[in-house]
Amino acid sequence: MDYRNFIDEQIQKLKETVKDKVAINALSGGVDSSVVTVLGHRALGEKLKTIFVDNALMRENEPRNVVKTFDKMGITVDLIDARDQFLSALKGLTDPEEKRQAITDTFYAKVFSRLVKESNATFLLHGTILTDIEETLAGIKRQHNILDQLGIDTQKSYGYKVIEPLKTLRKDDVREVAKLLDMPEEIRNRIPFPGPALATRIVGEVTPERLETVSTATNIVEDELGDSGAFQYMAVLLNDKATGIRDNNREFGQIIVLRCIESTDARDATATQLPWDKLNKICEKITNIKGINRCLYDLTPKPPATIEYI
């Protein structure tokens, strides 16, 4: 693929589509939404309003760190606090699809629809890539950013039209585009992170307490595996519990699963053969988290497993 030509074509299409109207996009900090943000601002300038919705489900300090990174690139990002709305919508839900649907509904129908009206935007720029579309249409899992492909009339339902500049690309293609756009390496080579964020890494109900646990485990995993060269790595909090020993007392504790995989575009994946010493070190740190007494390593490839758990 001629990535330079792709960039020029998408910038021109954005100009021709939006014209003198206003567009809006939601930045997550991942490479897909980041590339769309840069393409959009190069094409539309101040006619594109970029927001970051803090849904309480992100990594520790993620919202402010992303805003600062884009500020250095000369792109203003408005940080929107919607933590209470998302946690309220997820309360009591344990079914994976119900959780994903609650996040989608809260984002588009409640939080985002208000922001669109306030900005007078008539277009939404989405970071949808080809893998998102394929997995949703195949029924593997519902991606939060798939709307048009499911027959959802966004103009009728939400008041704006969706534009998807990256929908013909896969993850490795997006990284090449990011490189040509001179985006910082910390964004270009960032490991994939799901739109529903840590909610996809909590099996069962999402609560502030469980979010704190998986966030702490995520920090450990990303610190330890940041130089591994793996495609993606994560910590997952299971809904099961196991008997353990803490301070010479019996403990019925929670279980964290470590997942680290090799892939190029997320269509298939295999488990990384991590050194035994590294696995032991991560296990020791994770089982020092309050309430966690088991750490497991997931060896399952994709397929039959998906990369994420929810």
Backbone bond lengths (Angstrom), bond angles and torsions (degrees), N, CA, C in turn:
res aa  C-N    CA-C-N  psi(-1)  N-CA   C-N-CA  omega(-1)  CA-C   N-CA-C  phi
1 M - - - 1.467 - - 1.523 110.58 -
2 D 1.323 115.89 140.39 1.467 121.86 175.25 1.529 107.40 -87.30
3 Y 1.342 116.30 94.97 1.467 120.79 -174.44 1.525 112.02 -67.44
4 R 1.311 116.77 -34.24 1.467 119.73 178.10 1.521 110.35 -62.70
5 N 1.315 115.77 -43.14 1.456 120.55 178.39 1.535 110.63 -65.82
6 F 1.335 115.76 -37.75 1.470 120.13 177.52 1.529 110.49 -59.47
7 I 1.316 116.78 -45.30 1.464 121.05 -179.84 1.522 110.78 -60.75
8 D 1.318 116.21 -48.07 1.471 120.51 -179.24 1.531 110.94 -60.60
9 E 1.334 116.04 -42.24 1.465 120.34 -179.25 1.524 111.65 -64.54
10 Q 1.331 116.95 -43.42 1.462 119.99 -177.96 1.528 111.79 -68.20
11 I 1.310 117.01 -38.27 1.470 120.19 177.26 1.523 109.88 -63.26
12 Q 1.329 116.48 -42.80 1.464 120.25 179.53 1.528 110.74 -65.90
13 K 1.339 117.44 -42.08 1.464 120.91 179.06 1.525 111.50 -62.04
14 L 1.320 116.53 -40.25 1.460 120.63 179.31 1.525 110.85 -63.45
15 K 1.316 115.82 -42.42 1.467 120.10 178.47 1.525 110.73 -62.54
16 E 1.333 116.36 -44.37 1.464 120.91 -177.22 1.527 112.05 -70.55
17 T 1.325 117.33 -31.94 1.462 121.21 -177.46 1.519 111.91 -79.59
18 V 1.315 116.87 -48.72 1.469 121.20 -175.51 1.526 111.84 -78.22
19 K 1.332 116.51 -36.51 1.471 122.31 179.80 1.522 111.24 54.49
20 D 1.339 117.74 -119.93 1.462 119.79 -177.02 1.525 112.14 -99.18
21 K 1.342 116.00 12.44 1.462 120.56 179.92 1.536 110.34 -85.13
22 V 1.335 115.11 -177.67 1.463 121.38 179.43 1.523 109.50 -112.09
23 A 1.325 117.06 138.48 1.464 122.68 176.95 1.525 108.95 -118.77
24 I 1.335 114.76 160.42 1.459 120.38 179.87 1.519 108.37 -138.78
25 N 1.320 117.77 150.20 1.461 120.15 173.86 1.513 110.01 -147.37
26 A 1.327 114.45 151.64 1.460 121.21 179.36 1.527 108.79 -104.44
27 L 1.305 115.98 121.69 1.457 122.81 -179.95 1.524 109.51 -93.77
28 S 1.340 116.82 134.95 1.461 120.35 177.09 1.525 111.82 -108.97
29 G 1.337 116.07 -18.50 1.457 119.75 -176.89 1.512 112.62 102.18
30 G 1.353 116.71 -14.22 1.457 120.34 175.81 1.512 110.99 -75.06
31 V 1.322 116.91 167.70 1.463 119.96 -174.39 1.530 111.92 -65.46
32 D 1.345 118.57 -34.92 1.464 120.70 -177.83 1.530 111.22 -64.60
33 S 1.313 116.35 -55.37 1.468 119.66 -178.27 1.522 111.14 -67.78
34 S 1.322 116.82 -29.33 1.471 120.22 178.96 1.525 111.15 -68.61
35 V 1.342 116.46 -42.42 1.468 120.25 178.65 1.530 109.94 -64.52
36 V 1.328 117.36 -42.95 1.465 120.42 177.89 1.526 110.57 -60.74
37 T 1.315 116.92 -39.58 1.463 121.16 179.15 1.526 111.36 -61.49
38 V 1.329 116.77 -46.36 1.468 120.47 -179.16 1.525 110.68 -67.90
39 L 1.334 117.44 -44.65 1.470 120.31 177.01 1.527 110.36 -58.14
40 G 1.332 115.54 -44.56 1.459 120.35 -178.41 1.513 113.09 -63.37
41 H 1.306 116.98 -41.88 1.466 119.50 -178.92 1.527 111.48 -72.55
42 R 1.324 117.26 -32.24 1.470 119.08 176.49 1.530 110.80 -68.59
43 A 1.324 115.99 -32.35 1.465 119.71 -179.53 1.521 112.44 -84.07
44 L 1.329 116.76 -39.45 1.470 120.67 -168.09 1.522 114.83 -114.20
45 G 1.317 117.43 -17.33 1.461 119.65 -179.60 1.520 111.72 60.35
46 E 1.321 116.26 -128.35 1.458 120.98 -176.70 1.525 113.25 -72.83
47 K 1.317 117.40 -7.19 1.471 120.16 177.02 1.528 111.59 -76.90
48 L 1.341 117.31 -6.59 1.450 121.60 175.38 1.518 109.70 -108.27
49 K 1.329 116.31 123.16 1.459 122.08 176.84 1.524 107.74 -102.88
50 T 1.332 116.91 122.36 1.458 121.70 -178.69 1.520 110.28 -108.06
51 I 1.346 115.30 131.66 1.459 120.23 179.64 1.520 110.25 -125.50
52 F 1.301 115.83 157.33 1.469 122.47 170.94 1.514 106.12 -124.57
53 V 1.329 116.43 117.70 1.458 121.05 -179.29 1.529 109.49 -93.00
54 D 1.325 116.21 115.84 1.460 121.18 176.03 1.523 107.67 -80.95
55 N 1.334 116.38 104.96 1.464 121.82 -175.83 1.520 112.83 -99.98
56 A 1.329 116.89 9.43 1.472 123.56 -179.77 1.520 112.35 73.44
57 L 1.329 118.16 2.54 1.456 121.50 -173.72 1.527 113.08 -109.15
58 M 1.325 117.18 5.09 1.454 120.99 -174.66 1.528 112.08 -87.38
59 R 1.325 115.59 172.65 1.457 120.77 172.74 1.528 109.69 -61.20
60 E 1.307 115.65 163.59 1.464 120.79 178.79 1.530 110.58 -60.35
61 N 1.341 116.26 127.78 1.478 124.64 178.23 1.526 113.72 64.66
62 E 1.333 117.57 10.92 1.461 121.19 -177.74 1.532 113.99 -57.86
63 P 1.327 119.34 -49.56 1.476 119.09 -176.67 1.528 113.53 -55.53
64 R 1.318 117.09 -50.25 1.468 119.73 -177.33 1.520 112.59 -69.30
65 N 1.325 116.65 -34.57 1.464 119.69 178.51 1.533 111.34 -64.71
66 V 1.338 116.64 -40.90 1.461 120.44 179.43 1.523 110.97 -65.95
67 V 1.323 116.15 -43.61 1.471 120.42 179.19 1.530 110.30 -59.62
68 K 1.325 117.16 -41.80 1.468 121.31 -179.74 1.528 111.17 -66.03
69 T 1.333 116.56 -40.96 1.467 120.62 179.93 1.520 111.45 -60.25
70 F 1.326 116.66 -44.33 1.470 119.94 -178.81 1.516 112.24 -75.31
71 D 1.302 116.77 -27.72 1.466 119.62 174.77 1.526 109.81 -62.47
72 K 1.333 117.10 -38.29 1.463 121.55 177.33 1.525 111.40 -65.42
73 M 1.350 116.26 -25.28 1.457 121.23 178.44 1.527 111.80 -88.17
74 G 1.333 116.52 1.85 1.461 120.87 179.39 1.514 114.09 82.59
75 I 1.336 117.04 17.57 1.468 121.65 -179.61 1.520 109.15 -115.40
76 T 1.323 115.75 120.78 1.463 120.97 179.97 1.521 110.43 -81.51
77 V 1.325 116.27 130.52 1.463 122.57 178.65 1.518 108.63 -122.91
78 D 1.324 116.84 124.84 1.462 121.62 178.06 1.517 109.79 -86.16
79 L 1.330 116.95 125.10 1.458 122.38 -179.79 1.531 109.67 -91.68
80 I 1.332 115.66 121.87 1.463 121.70 -176.70 1.531 109.53 -111.04
81 D 1.321 117.24 124.07 1.460 122.26 179.56 1.523 109.85 -87.82
82 A 1.329 116.33 107.57 1.473 121.21 178.48 1.523 110.67 -127.61
83 R 1.310 116.75 26.37 1.461 121.45 -174.43 1.532 112.19 -59.47
84 D 1.307 116.47 -47.29 1.471 119.76 -177.00 1.529 112.00 -62.76
85 Q 1.332 116.20 -37.99 1.467 119.92 -178.51 1.528 111.92 -64.90
86 F 1.326 116.96 -42.04 1.463 120.10 -178.91 1.529 111.57 -71.73
87 L 1.315 117.27 -42.67 1.462 119.78 179.97 1.526 110.87 -64.87
88 S 1.320 116.23 -36.21 1.461 120.73 177.48 1.529 110.49 -65.45
89 A 1.336 116.71 -41.75 1.467 121.05 -179.04 1.525 111.99 -66.90
90 L 1.327 117.29 -29.86 1.468 121.92 -177.09 1.529 112.77 -88.53
91 K 1.298 117.46 -11.08 1.468 121.52 -175.33 1.532 111.02 -58.43
92 G 1.320 115.61 126.65 1.460 121.63 176.53 1.511 115.36 83.57
93 L 1.338 118.63 -7.20 1.468 121.23 -177.42 1.528 111.05 -87.60
94 T 1.315 116.54 135.84 1.461 121.40 177.27 1.530 112.95 -126.53
95 D 1.338 117.73 -23.28 1.460 121.04 179.48 1.531 109.96 -70.16
96 P 1.345 117.66 130.94 1.472 120.63 -177.10 1.526 114.36 -55.43
97 E 1.336 117.40 -45.24 1.457 119.44 -177.67 1.524 111.82 -71.71
98 E 1.333 116.88 -34.08 1.461 119.80 176.51 1.523 110.93 -65.29
99 K 1.320 116.67 -37.01 1.468 121.21 178.03 1.530 110.51 -66.30
100 R 1.331 115.89 -46.30 1.464 119.34 178.54 1.531 111.31 -62.55
101 Q 1.336 116.16 -40.84 1.462 119.83 -179.67 1.519 110.88 -66.24
102 A 1.340 117.31 -38.20 1.467 120.86 179.09 1.525 110.95 -63.65
103 I 1.324 116.19 -38.87 1.464 120.32 178.41 1.527 110.46 -67.42
104 T 1.350 116.13 -43.93 1.462 120.79 178.44 1.528 110.86 -60.94
105 D 1.329 116.48 -48.10 1.465 120.45 -177.98 1.521 111.83 -63.87
106 T 1.320 115.93 -42.37 1.465 119.58 -179.91 1.518 110.88 -63.89
107 F 1.323 115.72 -42.27 1.465 119.61 -178.43 1.529 111.61 -66.68
108 Y 1.340 116.18 -55.04 1.464 119.63 -172.00 1.525 113.45 -79.78
109 A 1.322 117.15 -46.53 1.467 119.82 -172.62 1.526 113.35 -82.32
110 K 1.319 117.10 -25.63 1.462 119.30 -176.17 1.530 112.52 -108.93
111 V 1.322 116.17 -66.64 1.470 120.06 -174.53 1.528 111.75 -70.13
112 F 1.334 116.20 -54.29 1.451 119.93 -171.76 1.517 113.24 -71.01
113 S 1.323 116.74 -36.69 1.470 119.16 -179.71 1.526 110.79 -60.73
114 R 1.324 116.65 -37.29 1.477 120.11 177.76 1.526 110.95 -66.01
115 L 1.331 116.20 -42.61 1.459 120.32 -179.01 1.527 111.42 -66.18
116 V 1.331 116.19 -36.50 1.467 120.53 177.92 1.521 110.39 -63.10
117 K 1.327 116.48 -45.52 1.466 120.48 179.90 1.520 111.06 -62.80
118 E 1.316 116.43 -41.87 1.462 120.55 -179.38 1.523 112.10 -65.59
119 S 1.334 116.83 -31.63 1.468 121.20 -177.53 1.522 112.83 -91.16
120 N 1.359 116.31 -11.15 1.474 121.68 -175.28 1.526 112.22 63.09
121 A 1.327 116.48 25.79 1.470 120.24 179.36 1.525 110.98 -74.86
122 T 1.313 115.67 143.44 1.463 121.22 176.58 1.532 111.76 -117.46
123 F 1.342 116.58 -0.41 1.457 121.36 178.06 1.530 110.01 -134.93
124 L 1.330 115.66 143.44 1.460 122.47 174.40 1.519 108.51 -117.89
125 L 1.333 116.83 125.62 1.462 121.69 174.94 1.522 108.78 -91.11
126 H 1.335 116.19 124.42 1.459 122.95 -176.56 1.512 110.96 -113.15
127 G 1.344 116.97 145.74 1.458 121.81 176.92 1.509 113.21 -92.68
128 T 1.334 117.70 29.67 1.466 122.27 179.52 1.528 111.07 -60.64
129 I 1.341 116.50 132.47 1.468 119.63 173.68 1.529 109.03 -116.15
130 L 1.321 116.16 171.37 1.459 121.39 -173.00 1.528 112.75 -60.32
131 T 1.330 117.01 -38.20 1.467 120.52 -179.51 1.529 111.00 -63.43
132 D 1.335 117.59 -38.13 1.470 121.22 177.21 1.525 110.47 -57.60
133 I 1.317 115.26 -46.68 1.470 120.89 -177.90 1.517 110.62 -64.94
134 E 1.331 116.68 -47.27 1.465 120.90 -177.48 1.525 112.20 -61.36
135 E 1.335 117.62 -44.31 1.466 119.91 -177.15 1.519 111.74 -68.86
136 T 1.330 116.99 -35.13 1.461 119.82 179.42 1.525 110.74 -70.29
137 L 1.331 116.77 -48.04 1.462 120.21 -177.74 1.530 111.87 -67.42
138 A 1.331 117.00 -26.86 1.461 120.72 178.21 1.523 112.03 -81.81
139 G 1.327 116.55 -6.80 1.463 120.13 179.03 1.516 114.01 79.53
140 I 1.348 116.68 12.95 1.467 119.73 179.82 1.523 109.87 -68.64
141 K 1.332 116.12 -49.65 1.461 121.34 172.56 1.515 108.72 -164.93
142 R 1.310 116.14 150.50 1.448 121.78 -178.40 1.524 109.44 -82.73
143 Q 1.332 116.07 116.10 1.456 120.73 175.81 1.525 109.33 -81.49
144 H 1.329 115.47 139.45 1.461 120.39 -173.88 1.521 113.43 -63.92
145 N 1.342 117.41 -23.83 1.464 120.41 -173.57 1.528 113.20 -100.33
146 I 1.327 117.63 12.29 1.463 120.44 178.69 1.521 109.24 -96.23
147 L 1.325 115.97 116.54 1.465 121.17 -177.70 1.527 110.25 -128.50
148 D 1.317 116.48 -66.27 1.466 121.42 -178.45 1.528 111.95 -54.15
149 Q 1.331 116.77 -40.82 1.457 120.69 -175.22 1.530 112.43 -68.50
150 L 1.323 116.89 -17.30 1.458 121.01 177.68 1.533 111.81 -97.79
151 G 1.319 115.52 7.59 1.455 119.79 178.70 1.515 113.81 83.56
152 I 1.341 117.17 13.99 1.468 120.74 178.09 1.520 108.98 -80.24
153 D 1.319 116.34 119.54 1.461 121.75 177.86 1.523 108.15 -81.72
154 T 1.327 115.93 95.56 1.458 119.47 -175.42 1.532 112.40 -66.20
155 Q 1.328 115.75 -30.86 1.459 119.33 178.19 1.527 109.84 -63.03
156 K 1.313 116.09 -43.86 1.467 121.35 -179.10 1.522 111.82 -75.12
157 S 1.331 116.32 -42.98 1.463 120.39 -174.89 1.520 113.95 -78.31
158 Y 1.325 116.22 -38.50 1.460 119.21 -172.51 1.521 114.90 -122.31
159 G 1.320 116.93 -13.08 1.462 119.54 176.91 1.514 114.71 91.42
160 Y 1.319 118.64 15.30 1.466 120.51 178.10 1.521 110.26 -147.80
161 K 1.337 115.60 162.85 1.463 122.28 178.03 1.525 108.58 -103.99
162 V 1.320 116.60 139.04 1.463 121.85 -178.35 1.530 110.95 -89.79
163 I 1.332 115.54 135.32 1.462 122.67 173.96 1.525 107.35 -119.07
164 E 1.337 117.24 129.29 1.460 121.95 -176.00 1.529 110.83 -124.00
165 P 1.317 118.01 83.98 1.466 121.25 -175.57 1.530 114.49 -62.98
166 L 1.346 117.96 -23.49 1.470 120.32 -173.12 1.520 113.59 -105.95
167 K 1.314 118.45 11.08 1.468 120.75 -170.13 1.528 114.23 -67.97
168 T 1.323 118.89 -10.81 1.474 120.98 176.50 1.527 111.80 -99.76
169 L 1.330 117.16 0.98 1.461 120.97 -175.56 1.527 112.39 -105.79
170 R 1.343 114.75 157.25 1.454 121.08 169.91 1.531 108.67 -106.95
171 K 1.331 116.33 174.39 1.464 120.48 -172.34 1.527 112.58 -56.59
172 D 1.338 117.49 -42.83 1.458 119.25 -178.83 1.530 111.30 -66.07
173 D 1.340 116.74 -32.94 1.462 120.19 176.27 1.533 110.63 -66.36
174 V 1.326 116.31 -41.91 1.467 121.09 -178.66 1.527 110.19 -61.46
175 R 1.322 116.50 -38.59 1.470 119.76 178.82 1.529 111.07 -64.57
176 E 1.333 117.06 -36.56 1.465 120.33 177.62 1.531 110.81 -66.23
177 V 1.319 116.13 -40.05 1.465 120.15 177.18 1.531 109.86 -63.65
178 A 1.341 116.56 -42.61 1.462 120.92 179.49 1.526 111.23 -60.08
179 K 1.319 116.07 -37.65 1.468 120.82 178.95 1.521 110.86 -64.43
180 L 1.324 116.79 -43.71 1.462 120.55 179.82 1.528 112.04 -69.47
181 L 1.330 116.42 -23.69 1.462 120.37 177.04 1.528 112.05 -84.03
182 D 1.342 115.77 3.91 1.477 122.62 179.18 1.525 112.17 59.12
183 M 1.314 116.04 37.20 1.456 119.87 177.97 1.522 110.15 -79.41
184 P 1.331 118.34 150.42 1.468 121.45 -177.76 1.523 111.90 -56.42
185 E 1.325 115.92 145.57 1.463 120.69 -179.00 1.525 111.43 -59.83
186 E 1.330 117.05 -31.89 1.463 120.17 -179.08 1.524 111.71 -62.78
187 I 1.348 116.75 -24.06 1.466 121.06 175.92 1.514 110.43 -91.72
188 R 1.334 117.21 -46.09 1.463 121.91 -177.12 1.519 112.37 -55.88
189 N 1.318 116.00 -44.76 1.459 120.28 -173.58 1.523 113.26 -102.60
190 R 1.313 116.28 18.19 1.453 119.37 -179.48 1.520 110.72 -68.63
191 I 1.329 116.19 138.51 1.458 118.53 178.70 1.525 109.48 -66.17
192 P 1.326 117.72 149.56 1.465 120.38 179.65 1.526 111.60 -58.44
193 F 1.324 115.13 143.59 1.460 121.41 177.35 1.516 106.93 -138.76
194 P 1.321 118.44 126.45 1.470 121.09 -172.31 1.521 113.77 -67.74
195 G 1.339 116.27 150.97 1.457 121.31 177.47 1.516 113.26 -56.53
196 P 1.358 118.27 -45.74 1.469 119.76 176.97 1.522 112.58 -73.99
197 A 1.321 116.05 1.60 1.468 123.86 171.62 1.525 112.94 56.98
198 L 1.340 117.05 -135.84 1.461 120.39 -173.33 1.519 113.40 -67.83
199 A 1.322 117.58 -11.04 1.468 120.21 175.52 1.528 110.47 -64.62
200 T 1.340 117.21 -25.42 1.470 120.64 178.17 1.519 111.28 -80.63
201 R 1.322 116.93 -6.83 1.465 121.32 -177.38 1.526 111.47 -116.70
202 I 1.317 115.06 18.73 1.462 121.59 172.52 1.518 107.21 -124.78
203 V 1.323 116.52 111.45 1.462 121.03 176.47 1.528 106.77 -82.38
204 G 1.339 116.07 120.49 1.458 119.71 -175.17 1.523 110.87 103.89
205 E 1.316 116.26 -158.68 1.465 121.24 -174.10 1.526 111.63 -71.76
206 V 1.321 115.58 141.44 1.460 122.45 175.80 1.526 108.45 -93.73
207 T 1.324 116.43 115.23 1.460 121.88 178.01 1.524 108.72 -126.94
208 P 1.331 118.53 161.36 1.469 119.91 177.51 1.523 112.71 -55.63
209 E 1.329 116.95 -37.77 1.460 120.73 -178.64 1.532 111.22 -68.13
210 R 1.322 116.75 -43.05 1.462 120.54 -179.69 1.526 110.32 -70.81
211 L 1.324 117.13 -33.53 1.464 120.83 175.20 1.527 110.96 -63.36
212 E 1.316 116.46 -41.19 1.467 120.17 178.83 1.534 110.66 -62.86
213 T 1.320 116.17 -40.20 1.469 120.35 179.80 1.519 111.53 -64.09
214 V 1.335 116.99 -50.28 1.466 119.44 -177.32 1.527 110.97 -70.95
215 S 1.325 117.82 -28.67 1.464 120.48 176.15 1.522 110.94 -66.36
216 T 1.320 116.93 -42.36 1.465 121.12 177.34 1.521 110.86 -62.80
217 A 1.335 116.21 -43.74 1.466 120.35 178.33 1.530 111.05 -65.02
218 T 1.331 116.58 -37.22 1.469 121.09 178.18 1.523 111.05 -61.60
219 N 1.327 116.75 -43.15 1.467 120.41 177.98 1.528 111.08 -58.67
220 I 1.330 116.36 -42.64 1.469 120.59 179.80 1.528 110.78 -63.28
221 V 1.328 115.79 -48.46 1.473 120.49 -177.48 1.525 111.22 -63.10
222 E 1.323 117.47 -44.22 1.465 120.01 -177.49 1.530 111.32 -70.61
223 D 1.342 117.59 -33.69 1.465 120.13 175.95 1.528 110.95 -66.40
224 E 1.328 116.34 -41.57 1.456 120.64 -175.28 1.528 113.20 -77.90
225 L 1.335 116.98 -30.11 1.467 119.98 -174.29 1.530 113.38 -109.91
226 G 1.313 117.23 8.80 1.460 121.10 -178.83 1.514 113.72 -60.32
227 D 1.328 117.03 -26.87 1.470 120.66 179.94 1.523 111.94 -105.43
228 S 1.330 117.46 16.23 1.466 121.03 -176.27 1.518 113.00 -77.75
229 G 1.336 117.00 -22.65 1.454 120.50 -176.35 1.510 113.65 78.36
230 A 1.333 117.27 4.24 1.460 121.24 -179.90 1.523 110.59 -70.90
231 F 1.323 115.87 156.85 1.462 121.95 179.79 1.525 111.14 -67.70
232 Q 1.343 116.90 -40.52 1.459 121.10 -177.08 1.523 110.03 -158.91
233 Y 1.319 116.28 146.43 1.462 120.80 177.01 1.522 107.97 -149.37
234 M 1.336 115.20 148.04 1.466 119.01 -171.89 1.522 111.04 -160.67
235 A 1.323 114.73 166.25 1.460 122.73 171.25 1.522 107.71 -116.69
236 V 1.330 116.16 136.86 1.469 121.97 -178.86 1.525 108.87 -123.77
237 L 1.322 116.45 132.48 1.464 121.52 177.35 1.521 109.32 -96.79
238 L 1.329 116.43 118.41 1.450 120.90 179.86 1.528 111.28 -80.78
239 N 1.319 115.18 167.15 1.459 120.93 178.23 1.522 111.06 -92.30
240 D 1.345 116.63 -12.24 1.453 121.52 179.11 1.524 110.67 -82.20
241 K 1.323 115.27 164.84 1.462 121.04 175.39 1.522 109.24 -130.65
242 A 1.337 115.23 164.42 1.458 120.32 -178.57 1.525 109.80 -143.23
243 T 1.314 115.47 151.82 1.460 120.61 177.73 1.528 109.96 -75.28
244 G 1.320 115.45 138.55 1.447 120.89 178.51 1.513 110.92 -147.74
245 I 1.331 116.10 -174.34 1.467 121.72 -179.90 1.519 108.77 -127.34
246 R 1.311 116.16 130.07 1.462 121.22 178.14 1.528 107.86 -139.51
247 D 1.342 116.11 121.82 1.468 120.98 -179.15 1.525 111.25 53.99
248 N 1.336 115.25 42.74 1.464 122.77 178.18 1.527 113.86 65.48
249 N 1.323 116.10 16.55 1.456 120.72 177.96 1.525 110.42 -119.83
250 R 1.336 116.14 149.92 1.453 121.01 176.86 1.528 109.36 -67.74
251 E 1.338 115.72 137.11 1.463 120.70 -179.72 1.525 109.25 -133.77
252 F 1.306 116.68 131.68 1.461 121.68 174.51 1.520 106.02 -100.14
253 G 1.343 116.32 93.00 1.455 120.74 -167.81 1.515 114.87 -108.27
254 Q 1.325 115.16 174.61 1.458 122.78 -178.59 1.532 110.83 -88.39
255 I 1.336 114.73 166.15 1.461 121.85 -174.21 1.528 110.27 -123.22
256 I 1.313 116.41 129.20 1.463 122.90 174.24 1.530 109.01 -108.11
257 V 1.325 115.82 134.75 1.462 121.42 174.29 1.526 108.81 -105.23
258 L 1.305 116.70 130.75 1.461 122.99 173.77 1.525 108.35 -94.92
259 R 1.329 116.25 129.60 1.474 120.64 176.86 1.515 108.40 -127.54
260 C 1.324 115.93 130.36 1.464 122.17 178.35 1.521 106.47 -141.70
261 I 1.343 116.85 123.86 1.468 118.79 -171.57 1.532 112.90 -134.03
262 E 1.332 113.16 158.99 1.461 122.46 175.30 1.524 108.96 -108.65
263 S 1.330 117.07 132.82 1.456 121.87 178.57 1.525 108.43 -166.39
264 T 1.327 115.87 169.89 1.463 120.06 174.12 1.519 111.41 -114.35
265 D 1.335 116.75 -35.76 1.463 119.35 -175.71 1.526 113.41 -137.41
266 A 1.327 117.06 11.19 1.472 123.85 176.50 1.525 113.67 73.89
267 R 1.330 118.97 2.21 1.464 119.63 176.93 1.518 111.24 -72.72
268 D 1.331 116.24 -35.32 1.456 121.16 173.17 1.521 107.55 -142.63
269 A 1.318 115.98 162.39 1.459 119.57 -175.05 1.522 110.38 -159.48
270 T 1.326 115.48 155.14 1.466 121.69 174.60 1.526 108.54 -131.11
271 A 1.319 116.21 153.80 1.461 120.76 -179.87 1.527 110.75 -69.60
272 T 1.317 116.02 140.22 1.467 121.73 177.14 1.529 109.88 -74.33
273 Q 1.319 116.42 135.94 1.466 120.46 176.80 1.530 109.18 -83.97
274 L 1.305 115.38 81.52 1.460 121.36 -177.79 1.528 110.97 -73.61
275 P 1.338 117.32 146.19 1.471 120.11 176.73 1.533 110.77 -60.33
276 W 1.311 115.53 145.15 1.467 120.83 -178.19 1.529 111.01 -59.43
277 D 1.323 117.72 -40.34 1.465 121.02 179.78 1.530 111.06 -61.53
278 K 1.320 115.90 -38.89 1.467 119.90 179.40 1.532 110.58 -66.29
279 L 1.328 116.43 -44.11 1.463 119.96 178.30 1.523 111.19 -60.73
280 N 1.333 116.64 -42.66 1.456 120.52 179.07 1.526 111.81 -62.70
281 K 1.325 116.22 -40.26 1.462 120.86 -179.09 1.523 111.13 -65.21
282 I 1.337 115.95 -44.42 1.473 120.19 178.60 1.526 110.21 -64.44
283 C 1.324 116.24 -42.53 1.467 120.79 179.94 1.529 110.73 -60.02
284 E 1.316 115.99 -44.44 1.474 120.11 -179.54 1.524 111.25 -61.15
285 K 1.337 116.09 -43.64 1.466 119.59 -179.16 1.526 111.79 -67.28
286 I 1.327 116.17 -42.06 1.465 120.07 -177.13 1.529 111.33 -68.36
287 T 1.331 117.57 -38.33 1.461 119.28 -179.95 1.525 112.59 -76.59
288 N 1.318 116.73 -2.67 1.467 120.76 171.51 1.533 111.51 -87.62
289 I 1.337 116.66 -8.68 1.462 120.37 175.32 1.526 108.19 -70.12
290 K 1.293 116.84 136.72 1.460 121.51 -178.36 1.530 110.97 -56.10
291 G 1.329 115.54 126.15 1.462 120.34 176.26 1.510 115.19 89.54
292 I 1.347 118.40 -6.57 1.465 122.01 -179.62 1.527 109.57 -104.65
293 N 1.329 117.68 123.12 1.468 118.82 177.96 1.528 113.76 -127.46
294 R 1.341 116.76 6.45 1.465 120.44 174.49 1.533 109.47 -137.94
295 C 1.337 115.42 139.27 1.468 121.51 173.41 1.520 107.51 -131.94
296 L 1.325 117.09 122.02 1.462 122.87 -177.03 1.526 110.13 -114.42
297 Y 1.349 116.33 150.88 1.464 120.14 175.60 1.525 109.05 -110.27
298 D 1.316 116.52 124.71 1.460 123.19 -176.00 1.534 110.00 -87.52
299 L 1.321 116.14 117.82 1.467 121.84 -179.15 1.526 113.08 -98.71
300 T 1.338 117.90 2.32 1.462 121.47 -171.53 1.528 112.08 -73.42
301 P 1.322 118.02 128.73 1.471 120.52 176.42 1.530 111.07 -78.56
302 K 1.307 115.43 170.39 1.473 122.79 170.53 1.519 108.57 -112.03
303 P 1.368 119.18 121.98 1.471 126.22 -14.49 1.523 110.79 -72.03
304 P 1.340 120.10 168.36 1.466 126.83 13.20 1.528 115.31 -85.08
305 A 1.328 118.01 -17.93 1.468 119.36 -179.41 1.523 110.13 -84.04
306 T 1.313 116.63 156.86 1.459 120.84 165.21 1.533 106.22 -85.97
307 I 1.322 116.91 169.22 1.456 119.91 179.61 1.526 109.61 -70.34
308 E 1.332 116.13 -51.68 1.463 120.85 176.90 1.525 110.17 -81.30
309 Y 1.318 116.50 167.05 1.465 120.63 -177.76 1.518 112.85 -94.25
310 I 1.325 117.23 -26.31 1.468 121.04 -176.75 1.524 109.01 -120.14
